[in-house]
Each structure stands twice: as C-alpha cells, then as structure tokens.
Amino acid sequence: MGGRNWTGLKRMAFGRNRPGASQRAQGLEGGARFSIFAESTKTHRALATGLVSLAALAAGIGAGATVQAAPDPAPASAPPASLKAILGYPFQTNLVAAPKADVIAWVEVVRGVRNIWAARGPDYKPVEITHQAADDGQELQDLVLSADGARVFWVRGGDHDANWPAEGGLAPDPDKSPVQPKLEIWTAPTDGARAPVKLADGDAPAVSATGRLAFEKDHQIWTASTDGKGEAHRLFFDRGEDGEIAWSPSGDALAFVSNRGDHAFVGVYRDDATPLLYLSPSTDKDAMPRWSPDGAKIAFIRTEGDGGPPKPILTETPEPWSIHVADARDGKGETVWASGAGPRDSYPDVAGGANLHWAAGDRLVFLSEQDGWEHLYEIPAAGGAQTLLTPGDFMVEHVDFSPDGSQVIYDANTGAAPHDLERRHIFAVPVAGGAPVALTSGEGLEYEPAALSHAVAFVEAGPRDPTRIALVRHGQQGRQTLSTGSGADYPTASLVTPRAVTFTSSDGLTIHGDLFEASGGAARKPAVIFVHGGPPRQMLLGWSYMDYYSNAYAVNEYLATHGFVVLSVNYRLGIGYGRDFQHPAHAGFRGASEYLDVQAGAKFLQALPEVDPRRIGIWGGSYGGYLTALALARNSDVFKAGVDFHGVHDWPDEMNKYMGGPPKRYEQGDYFAARDVAWKASPVADIATWTSPVLLIQGDDDRNVMFHQTVDLARRLQEKGVSFEELVIPNEIHGFLRYQSWLEADTATADYLTRKLGATP
C-alpha cells in the first residue's frame, strides 16, 4: 500500500499505479492494486504488420483447444509430497512479444532462481538468455523486446510490487549482500549467442522502432546506448516527475507523463532544439499516452486533479474519467469520450486500468465497468458512439492486441466448462466488432496472452500442473507447450484438484470458494480458511498468474494432502464477480462487511461431515492477514489458531501514514467520523476478546504494509497474555523475493497449524 492522498481510500496515487502511470499495479501483498486504499498487464506494443484472421482462429485454434479432464480428488497411489517439493514449482511470468517479429520472451523462476528465456517462430524452441544459478532475491522484470525481436531488455533488482519506496530510495537487499543493490537495465540477444550486458542504472526501459533506448531514473527520462558502450545521460529536463515512456511509431519522438503532484500533463519530446510540448494542459491528471499509427496524434486518459471540497471517506465517490485525443505537433486536443457520473462509470480498478489502445481502423479500444462488468469497448478516434466488444457476465483481465491492431486478445473468466467463472481462458474479438472467439477452453487455465502474427502465446496452468508457456497457432489444431526442462519431476500426482463451492453470507450475498481436500480416512479433520490479499484478487481453480498466489496455492495443496480441509474464500472486495461485488458498502475500514463472508465460510466448513467443527483455523497474507487477525480477535470461539502474514491491524494508524493526520485545511469532511469507524473495523479494537494463538510473519523491509503494524500487535498480544509466535525476516519485502524466505515462512505456517489444530497426514 502507499500513496499521496486519501480520497475515500478508494484509489490512491500509488506512484506507478496511478491510472496509466505504468501497466504495473500494486496491492497490499503486491502485484495489483489495492482498491480500498488506492495485476499486471504488459505495455501495449506499437502497431505492426500482419493480419490476424479471425476465421482462421475460429476454424483452427478454437476448435482444437485442449480440454483437460478433472482427475480424482486425491490419487491413492501417490504419497503426500513434502512442502519443499511442492514449493519447487516452476513459475512463468513477464511474457512479452516483439512488435514486428514472431519472438517471445519471459521470466522463469524455479526455487527462487530467475532466468530469462526467449523463443522465435516458427518452431518456438526455448533459448535460455541468462544463466543464473543462485537465488539472490533480485527481480528480473519489465521485459521489452526490440521491434525485430533480436534483443531483449530487462530490469534487474527493485521491488516492482511496492506501494512506496524505502527511505533513501534503497533497493531491496533480501540476500543481505554487503554490496548495495541497485536497479539496473540489462540487455542480451534473444538467440543466446552472447552474454547479457548491463547498460545503465535505471528502471522501466522503452525501446523505439529504430532501437533507441529510454528509461526512468530519479523521476526523469534517461537514455543509453544499447551496446553497453558510453555513459547514460538524461534525455531532457522536465520539472515534473516523469514516467510512462511511449515512443512514436517512427521513433523520432517520445511521449511521457509529467506528474506535477495535484495535476499531471502528457508531454512530447523530439530533440534538444525543440521545446517540450504539453498536450491540452489542464488542472486534471493526464496519463496513458497512446500514439496513432501515423504518429500524428496521441490519445490519453484524463482524471480529475486533486482539489475541491473534501470527498467523503465513508461512502464511495464516483471517479469520472475521459479519453482525449491531441495533435502531436501543436498539442491542441479534444474530448472524444467521457464516462458517466455513477459509481460504475468510475475509472476501472483492475489490471491495466483503462487498457487504452489505438487500434486499427482509427479506433480507440478501452476497458470500462459501466455495465457492472469489466468489458472492452471501442470508439472512433474522432469521437462517436461506443461499441461493446465483450458482452456477458464476466470480467476481461489481461489485454493484448494483434500486431496489426485489428484484433483484441484477452483473457476472461468465462467459457463453456462448468465453473469457468473461477478460471481464465483466452479469447479474440475484432476491433471492428463481432462475436468473440474462444482460443482456449477446458478445465485448465490460460492467461496473460502475447499476440504474434501467426499465433497467440500465453501462460497455461492446471489444478495440479504449475505454469508453462504455450501457444496456439492460427488455423491449426491443439496447442504447443514450450518446455524449458524445469518441472519434469514436479509431484503433480500427489496434489488434489480443488472444487468450486458456493455459500451464502448472513446478509444474503453469494460467496464463491475453492475447497481442497484429500479423499480417505473416516476421522474428522481440522479445517483451515485461506483469505487472499489485495483485496482485488480472485483465487482460481488452479495455479495463479501472480507469484504470491501460486505460493499460497502450493501451501493450500500441502495442507490438504497433510490432514486438513482447506477453504479458499473469494470474499467481497475481490475481482471476478462484477464491479458491485468488488465495491461493496461498509467494507474494509468502512465497516469490514467482508468479514461476514469469512464467517459464512467457517459455517460452511462446520457443516461438512468430514470436518471437526472444533478445529478450524485461518491463514492469509496482507489483506488476508488483516482478515486473519480480525477473525481471531472477534471469533476466537470459532477460529482456534491463525497465521497472519504482514496484515493490517490498526486502520487509523494507516490513515496517519497516508494523510499525515487530519486534513491540513479548514474543511475536515468526514475524517473524524471515518477514523472512528476505521478503528472499530480494526483487529486491535477487539483485542479484549482475542484468545486464540497466532503466528505473526513479516519482513522488516515491507513497502506495502508498515512493519510497525506487526510490532504494535505483538506488544498488545503480549500485554494481554495471548499466545503468539513470530517470524521476522530481516531485509525482506512484502512479497518475499527469496525462495528461502518463502520456504521458511511456509514451513512455519504448516507446522504451526498442524501443532495447534492437530492434523495428521
């Protein structure tokens, strides 16, 4: 978490996570946006050549998609695997495609060892680009391919899921290195023929069509040669905090966002002899610049600037937004689309935000929640009526475009299989309109597409099988899975297949969950509720696209195969079930209404004949840590033990962090009323009824939840005499960067729940 203002604690200016500030998004646990206070999608590529045939997709890819049969809940022949073995899953992330070549690249993480891979069509044989052999805790992130796919650029180091930087701008040092880590930009050829080369210290690289490199450093735009020779230097001076680099299609100009605090401009840099151009400057906040294919115009997002009377904190305030198009030479522009004024019209609080893209046919494509679901729309770039591209009761999440800009490729929680609301599949829809076509289907999961001229690459996973890179080719049957050789000995046969369940909260809301249980044994088992963080997250019927939740999924699998029944609760505030579900009344610091769903989950478990209702525990991280602490504080009679990873325990203390105390102006709004409500929604407010034991886990370099939240809770529990244990990991951040940290924390979690609840494999 983090931010600069506190407008209802709904959506904060979390550095990169402001609308369009980057396509990264954050949350309490990292990786996506935390909507109470404030998932990641790639930066959209420049338009390239090569028409994607939707008819070919329908005739070939869609028809030949693999349908995975659901295995038995627990194979009797496979003994339970160790936690170390289950945590040894391979994880694929940061999948990107070259703008004008059939080349993809991605990051693979196995037991904390991070390496970059690439594959080139037509065979797409994976090539290892880096050859790291140790878990040093340094991220490999922000992959970018050159237009021809010959080189890949990336960032080494940092905490890209953080909501605020460490004091002094220090990069994380989870490996406790005596040499201070830095954010670094590296490059290597995608054929693996030459070793990687460091280019500069910096972040967020962007490469033009002509091969020029620009990147962020110290809130300014810098440049460096791509061969590693010469010194990096600042590209130009701007008095704002600059980011969101967007090269023009020809590579002769660069658009950027100049953040001025309470307002922000979209600027254009051409050369040192040409003054910077600011597009239609106003008192609002502009973001997400997108060039037209001919480089003549730029579209961008506009949201309200900070100011005006204090907005209510305890009730949702709509956040209107609009799309503008300006001339890239004189800066004159106009509004081509504007949202309505209702809550559903607010700027979307999902992966990629508005997902604005200048597509083929001079059309703009964007994402809106105006009908209650996260859907894609298109409008003429000159303005006009909007067209809904993805109708239905489902959410569009990660979005990409065909190289020629004629097709939108996206993942969504819909499909023909039962319970697809709890999965992700890949679809394509023409920008010009028409029926979407399913490119994948079945009981597995496919997400984060990267479109190529003759195929679509994506990350696939299953209920037991961890993530892999796969692709479907236009006009061909089936899919191709790209093997890097990792995961061949992974104990998939020992895992269980979770099943989708629903239950009703006390106020009548239907809640979805995933139930993990192994078959066999007549004795009643202890049960555990898992509560995710975020909270705009959804736990799926398989391995997650977020590393944090793949880790949680692995732990839930371990617990289920070692004597527990596990219920993962997709409580209100989460994504996947419509905007109204994600933005409920009286939730979070406004009254914790989502706790009703946790209570309903406990009642669901208590009613299962295989569960011992006297032995129910709870665990979760970040916002899930908050709900774990709240459950133990309010209902120690139900929850007999818990594990709280880096949770929030005192909401008013968080208010002080973000606001610096009461508003520093005459008008106070409902600040003091909100502080009172926030206190009552805090676990520490019910410390008097907290009797169940708890394990507290946190890294002390946390940049999402203040470490003081755990320090403060520990002192309160100690004073009251509540049994607690603690695991503090020096130098670790919120989403642990080292495999060893996760192994230590997860081992402690499983051991603690087993000891306190009496589970037997």
ABEGO torsion letter per residue (X at the ends): XEEABBBGGABBBBEAABBGABABBBBAAEGBBBAAAXXBBBBBBBBBBEBBBAAAAAAAAAAABBBBBBBBABBAABBBBBAAAAAABBBBBGBBBBAABBBBBBBBBBGGBBBBBBBBOAAGBBBBABABABBAGBBBBGBBBBAAGABBBBBBEEBAABABBBBGGBBBBAAGBABBBBBBBBBBBAAGABBBBBABBEBGBBBBAAGBBBBBBGGBBBBBBAAGBEBBBBABBBABBBBGBBBBAAGABBBBBBBAGABBBBBBBABAABBBBBBGBBABBBBGBBBBAAGABBBBBBBBBBEEBBBBAABBBBBBBBBBBBBAAAGBBBBABBBBABAAABBBBBBGEAGBBBBBGGBBBBBBAAAGBBBBBBBBAAEEBBBBABBEBBBBBBBBBBAAGABBBBBBBBEABBGAAABBBBBBBBAAEEBBBBABBEABBBBGBBBBAABBBBBBBBAABBBBBBBBBBGBBEBBBBBAGBGAABBAAABBBBBBBBBBBAAGBBBBBBBBBBBEEABBBBBBBBBBBOABBBBBBEBBABAAAAAAAAAAAAAAAAGBBBBBBBBBGBBGAEAAAABBBGBEAAGGAAAAAAAAAAAAAAABAABBAABBBBBEBEAAAAAAAAAAAABAAABABBBBBGBBABAAAAAAAAAGEBBABABAEAAAAAAAAAAAABAAAAAAABABBBBBBBBAABAABBAAAAAAAAAAAAAAGBBBBBBBBBGBBABBABAAAAAAAAAAAAAAAAAAAGBBX
